[in-house]
Every structure is written in C-alpha cells, then in structure tokens.
C-alpha cells in the first residue's frame, strides 16, 4: 500500500455504543448498553459474527484475558496474547497515513481515536493523544516508527461522522495522496 487515507475512521477502536456518550445526557441508558457490549464483545462468536465488535476497545477490559485473546482490535494493535511481527513490518511499509478526524463525531467515541488516540486504560474520562498511548510508546505495531519518519499527516472536519463534501474528499486526495 502506498498511501492510507482514513476519513473519520475507527483506527484505535471505539469505547462506546454509537451516538451514546456514557457521560452525556443519555448516560443512564448508555452506561448499561456499554456494559452489555463489553460483556458480550470479547468472545470468538461475537468477534466472528459482528464486525462492529472488532472495533470495540473497552478501556475497562483491555487488560483482561478475554480482550487479549478474542479482540480483533487487540490483535491489530499487537496488544493481544501474541505479537504479530508481520503487522508491524507491513504497517511501516506504507508511505503516508492521512488521518482525517471529525471534531464533532458522535459515532467514534472518543473521537481522538480517529487520530490514533484513545481513553487511558481503566478510564472513560481521560483521553490520551496518539503519542501518549502504550501502543505508540512501545511501538507495538509501528506507529511511533512511522510518526518519527514523518509519514503521518493529520487533518480534520468540523462536523459529525462522515459529514464532509465531495470537494473536501477530492481535496484530500489531490493534496495528500
């Protein structure tokens, strides 16, 4: 792959049900949904049947054996029970990563995940930037390597998830790719 363009992508996973911020107005509904999702997400059946479960990264469960063994995002991030050296070798081969974040995203929670950030392990309130995450600090899949090589470019939109114009998309393709 030469260049990778991610527009509002869930590259670091999501920690909540879409449009359901556990700390927001719907918190009394969202918190039980979040717990139910976490209880059901980390088994082989859920991971093999529900592609959305592949992107669920519950910061309250990232140190559990179920997360490490069954989570697809854990495997991609090399947080699982085994390290896949091929993931890192292939990741660093990409010439450029273009990461577009929706500043008002209500689907990707936290939306910092669109720029490789996420909640701190064990927290649903402290958001880490890309460089503060363990997968960056330990260079688990090559993120630090590509960042230090200047291969990651960041941009943003002001709207919600996948709210961008054709002109914006073509501008990113023309400018970055």
Protein Blocks (a to p, Z undefined) as FASTA:
>chain_A
ZZdcdehiaklopabdehiafklmklmmmmmmmmmmmmmmmcfklmmmmmmlmmpccfkl
mmpmklmmmmmklmmnopambdcfklmmmmmmpmbdcddddfkbckbccfklmnopacde
hiakbccdfklpmklmnomnommmmmmnopaccdddfbdehiacfklmmmmmmmmZZ
